Amino acid sequence: MTELLVGTRKGLFVLEGEPGAQFQIRTRAFVGEPVDYAMRDARSGRLFAAVSSPFWGPRIWFTDGDPGGDWQPARGVALPKGGDDALKRVWVIAAGEAGGLMYAGGDPGVLFASWDNGETWELNQALWEHPTRPRWRRDSGGLSVHSIVPWPGDPQRLALAISAAGVWLTDDGGATWSHGNAGIVADYLPEETRAGAIDLCVHHLERAPQRPERLFLQFHGGVYRSDDAGRSWIDIAAGLPYDFGFPVVLDPADPDSAFVIPVTTEDRVTDGSVVVWETRDAGATWIPRDRGLPPSNAWLSVLRQSFTTTGAGPGLELYFGATSGEIFGSGDAGASWFGVASRLPAIASLRAS
């Protein structure tokens, strides 16, 4: 049985089902409130939800029980008092590589860490006070830490993606940070300003678990691969119909794998047909995987946190959700697709387990 946590503009939906058939809605939580992200920590089973309440602002909630029951608010998810900035949104929550370690990223370009399984959080001061921060820029979604990728087995090493401030790396648990932008070309910037640019609009970042020095990146115009832990990048978008998109996911069993959903640069939707593109040779070639997906009259927008996987290898399951409220899934590593759910509110995030 597969569980899908669906963050929507009107609450959290918890779906269950088997690949190949429509899933059932098990329960709802935070009815009517925007749930920007939800995840289950595989180590503890604890559920987390990032909720942007119009009354209380952005908060992280957690529960160890029925997701339709009681949730507890986490403490410490806030910016220092007395400043000009306010916390606008929590974009992502991720499990770290040490016991009880959790991370959360949000707007305005902030990283929080927790050492007690997400009950209390602290702001990462080194990133918050980084001297380049005045050069960071907001994109259409804000100024957001939206991708957090730990290094398997090493809690000191971490990579982040920030829109629009590029890729950031730490080897000392967040005490210091360095940029990892070499090779990324922002063709939306004037050519004379591209060299040394910091305000790079990275859309999503993922790490290959079996080869952690390899990362894949979906950019605001470009799909990139790094083979040196994110310090430098090469563009691998050749062969795709568009190089613009939001999410990227990997097969945990195959460090040469990546899946993307290209959308048009002009209006950020699929171009009438829905196609997932797959590489199994680290981006040298791309193969369309669309059997069972809408072949026409489909203009979908799939956001950066709305593509997810569970399992690995031939049994890899893939799921993506659109702002139209539709979810599609594959139980055979993308070879074929089926309808999971429809007529949900606009989908902001999707996580499978």
C-alpha positions in Angstrom: 0.0 0.0 0.0 1.4 3.4 -1.0 0.6 6.6 0.9 0.5 10.0 -0.7 0.7 13.2 1.3 -0.8 15.9 -0.9 -0.3 19.5 0.2 -2.9 21.7 -1.4 -4.2 25.3 -1.3 -7.1 23.9 0.8 -5.5 21.6 3.2 -3.7 18.3 3.5 -5.1 15.2 1.8 -3.8 11.7 2.7 -4.4 9.2 -0.1 -3.8 5.4 -0.1 -3.8 2.8 -2.9 -2.0 0.4 -5.1 -0.2 1.3 -8.3 -2.5 0.9 -11.3 -5.8 2.1 -9.7 -7.3 5.2 -8.3 -6.3 6.0 -4.8 -8.7 6.6 -2.0 -8.7 9.7 0.3 -8.1 8.4 3.8 -8.4 11.7 5.6 -7.9 15.4 5.5 -6.3 17.9 7.8 -5.9 21.7 8.0 -9.1 22.0 6.0 -9.2 25.3 4.1 -5.7 26.3 4.9 -2.7 26.3 2.5 -0.4 23.3 3.1 2.8 24.2 1.3 4.6 20.9 2.1 4.0 17.6 4.0 6.3 14.7 4.6 6.7 11.5 6.7 10.0 10.9 8.5 10.8 7.3 7.6 12.9 7.0 10.7 10.2 7.8 13.3 7.0 7.6 11.2 6.2 11.2 12.4 4.2 13.4 10.0 5.1 17.0 9.3 3.1 19.7 7.6 4.1 23.3 6.7 0.9 25.4 6.9 0.6 29.1 5.9 -2.2 30.2 8.1 -3.8 33.6 7.2 -4.1 34.2 11.0 -0.9 32.7 12.5 1.5 32.9 9.6 3.7 30.0 8.5 4.1 27.2 11.0 5.4 23.6 11.1 3.0 21.1 12.7 3.7 17.4 13.6 1.8 14.3 14.7 2.6 10.8 15.6 -0.9 9.6 15.3 -3.9 9.8 13.0 -3.3 12.6 10.5 -6.9 13.4 10.8 -6.6 13.9 14.5 -4.5 16.2 16.7 -1.4 18.0 15.5 1.2 19.8 17.6 2.8 23.1 16.6 6.6 23.1 16.5 8.5 25.8 18.4 11.2 28.2 17.1 10.1 28.5 13.5 10.6 32.3 13.4 13.0 35.0 12.4 14.9 37.2 15.0 12.7 39.9 16.5 13.3 43.5 15.7 14.3 43.0 12.1 12.6 44.2 8.9 12.0 40.7 7.5 9.1 38.3 8.3 8.9 34.6 7.7 6.5 34.3 4.7 6.5 30.5 4.0 8.1 27.2 4.8 8.8 25.5 1.5 10.3 22.1 2.5 11.1 19.8 5.4 13.8 17.2 5.2 15.3 14.5 7.5 18.9 14.9 8.3 21.7 12.3 8.6 21.9 12.2 12.4 19.5 11.0 15.1 16.6 13.4 15.5 18.1 15.9 12.9 15.6 17.7 10.7 15.8 20.6 8.3 13.3 23.1 7.1 13.7 25.8 4.4 11.6 28.8 3.6 11.1 32.4 2.5 13.1 34.8 2.9 15.9 32.4 2.1 16.1 30.8 5.5 17.2 27.4 6.9 16.1 26.0 10.2 17.5 22.9 12.0 16.0 20.7 14.7 17.8 18.1 16.8 14.7 16.7 18.6 12.7 15.2 15.7 11.1 18.5 14.6 9.7 19.7 17.9 11.9 22.7 18.3 13.9 24.6 15.6 16.7 27.0 15.3 17.6 29.5 12.5 20.9 28.8 10.8 22.7 32.1 11.5 25.5 31.6 9.0 23.2 31.5 6.0 20.9 34.2 7.5 23.9 36.6 8.0 25.8 35.6 4.8 27.5 38.8 3.4 26.1 38.1 -0.1 22.5 38.2 1.1 21.9 41.7 -0.2 22.5 40.4 -3.8 19.9 37.6 -3.5 16.7 38.2 -5.5 13.1 37.1 -5.2 11.6 35.2 -8.0 7.9 34.9 -8.8 7.5 32.4 -5.8 9.6 34.5 -3.4 13.1 34.1 -2.0 13.1 30.5 -1.0 15.2 27.7 0.4 13.2 25.0 -1.4 15.6 22.1 -1.9 17.6 20.5 1.0 19.8 17.5 0.1 21.9 15.8 2.8 24.9 13.7 2.1 24.1 10.0 2.9 25.8 9.0 6.1 27.5 12.4 6.8 25.5 15.0 8.8 28.1 17.6 8.2 27.6 17.8 4.4 24.5 19.5 3.0 23.5 21.2 -0.3 20.7 23.7 -0.7 19.0 25.4 -3.6 17.6 28.9 -3.2 15.5 30.9 -5.7 17.0 33.1 -6.6 20.4 32.7 -5.0 21.7 29.5 -6.5 23.3 26.4 -5.0 24.9 26.5 -1.5 27.2 23.9 0.1 28.4 23.2 3.6 30.9 20.7 4.8 30.7 21.7 8.5 27.1 21.2 9.4 26.1 24.7 8.4 28.7 26.7 10.2 30.0 28.1 6.9 28.6 28.1 3.4 30.0 28.3 -0.1 28.5 28.8 -3.5 28.2 25.9 -6.0 27.2 27.7 -9.2 30.1 27.1 -11.6 28.9 26.2 -15.1 25.3 27.4 -14.6 24.3 29.9 -17.3 21.4 32.3 -16.5 20.4 33.3 -20.0 17.6 35.4 -18.6 20.3 37.8 -17.3 22.1 40.3 -19.5 25.2 38.6 -20.9 27.6 41.1 -19.3 26.2 40.3 -15.8 26.2 36.5 -16.0 29.8 36.0 -14.8 29.8 35.7 -11.1 26.0 36.1 -10.8 24.6 35.0 -7.5 20.9 35.6 -8.2 20.5 32.2 -10.0 17.0 30.8 -10.2 17.4 27.2 -9.4 14.1 25.4 -9.4 14.9 22.0 -7.8 17.9 19.9 -6.7 18.3 16.2 -6.0 21.2 14.0 -5.0 21.9 10.4 -6.2 22.0 8.3 -3.0 24.4 5.6 -4.4 26.8 8.2 -5.8 26.3 11.3 -3.5 28.8 13.5 -5.4 26.3 13.4 -8.3 23.4 15.9 -8.2 20.8 16.8 -10.8 19.3 20.3 -11.1 16.3 21.8 -12.9 17.1 25.4 -13.6 15.1 28.3 -14.9 16.2 27.4 -18.4 18.4 24.3 -18.3 18.8 20.9 -16.7 22.2 20.3 -15.1 24.3 17.6 -13.6 27.2 17.8 -11.2 29.8 15.1 -10.6 31.8 16.9 -7.9 29.2 17.3 -5.1 27.7 20.5 -6.6 30.8 22.6 -7.1 30.4 22.7 -10.9 27.7 21.8 -13.4 27.2 20.8 -17.0 24.0 21.4 -19.0 22.3 18.1 -20.0 19.1 19.5 -21.5 20.0 18.7 -25.1 17.3 16.3 -26.4 14.5 17.7 -24.3 11.7 19.7 -26.1 12.1 22.5 -23.5 14.8 23.2 -21.0 12.3 24.9 -18.6 10.6 23.0 -15.8 10.2 22.9 -12.1 10.8 19.4 -10.5 13.4 16.7 -11.0 13.4 13.2 -9.4 15.8 10.3 -9.4 15.7 6.5 -9.1 17.6 5.8 -5.9 19.0 2.6 -7.4 20.5 4.3 -10.4 22.8 7.3 -10.1 22.6 7.8 -13.9 18.8 8.3 -13.7 16.7 11.5 -13.7 13.1 12.3 -14.6 11.8 15.8 -15.6 8.6 17.3 -16.8 9.4 20.1 -19.3 7.0 23.0 -19.7 6.9 25.9 -22.1 9.0 28.9 -21.2 6.2 31.3 -22.2 3.4 30.2 -19.8 5.0 27.4 -17.7 2.6 24.6 -18.7 2.8 21.4 -20.7 2.3 22.1 -24.4 -1.0 20.3 -24.7 0.3 16.8 -24.1 1.8 15.6 -20.9 5.2 13.8 -21.1 7.7 12.7 -18.5 11.2 12.5 -19.9 13.7 10.0 -18.5 17.4 9.6 -18.8 19.3 6.5 -17.7 22.7 7.7 -19.0 23.2 10.8 -16.9 21.6 13.1 -19.4 23.4 11.9 -22.6 20.0 10.9 -24.0 16.4 11.5 -23.0 13.4 9.1 -23.6 9.7 10.3 -23.5 7.5 8.3 -21.0 3.9 9.1 -21.8 1.9 5.9 -22.1 -1.3 6.5 -20.2 -0.8 10.3 -19.8 -3.1 12.8 -21.5 -2.0 13.0 -25.2 -3.9 16.2 -26.0 -5.8 19.2 -24.6 -3.7 19.1 -21.4 -2.0 22.3 -20.2 -0.7 21.3 -16.8 1.5 23.1 -14.3 3.5 20.8 -12.0 5.3 22.7 -9.2 8.8 21.9 -7.9 7.6 19.9 -4.9 4.9 18.0 -6.7 6.9 15.1 -8.2 7.9 12.3 -5.9 9.0 8.6 -5.8 9.0 5.6 -3.6 10.8 2.3 -4.1 13.7 1.8 -6.5 14.8 0.0 -9.6 12.1 -1.9 -11.7 9.5 -1.3 -8.9 10.1 2.4 -8.7 6.8 4.3 -8.3 6.5 7.8 -9.6 3.8 10.3 -8.8 3.2 13.9 -9.9 0.4 16.3 -9.2 -0.8 19.5 -11.0 -2.3 22.8 -10.0 -5.4 21.5 -11.8 -5.9 19.0 -8.9 -4.9 15.9 -10.9 -2.4 13.3 -9.8 -0.8 10.7 -12.1 1.3 7.7 -11.1 3.5 5.0 -12.4 4.2 1.6 -10.8 6.8 0.5 -13.3 9.5 3.2 -13.3 7.7 5.4 -15.8 7.0 2.8 -18.5 3.2 3.4 -18.1 1.0 5.8 -16.2 -2.4 5.8 -14.6 -4.8 8.3 -13.0 -4.4 8.4 -9.2 -6.9 11.2 -8.3 -8.6 14.2 -9.8 -10.7 17.2 -8.8 -8.5 18.0 -5.8 -7.6 21.6 -4.9 -4.4 23.1 -6.5 -1.5 20.8 -5.5 1.5 22.5 -4.0 3.4 19.4 -2.9 3.3 15.6 -3.1 5.3 13.0 -1.1 5.0 9.2 -1.4 5.9 6.4 1.0 
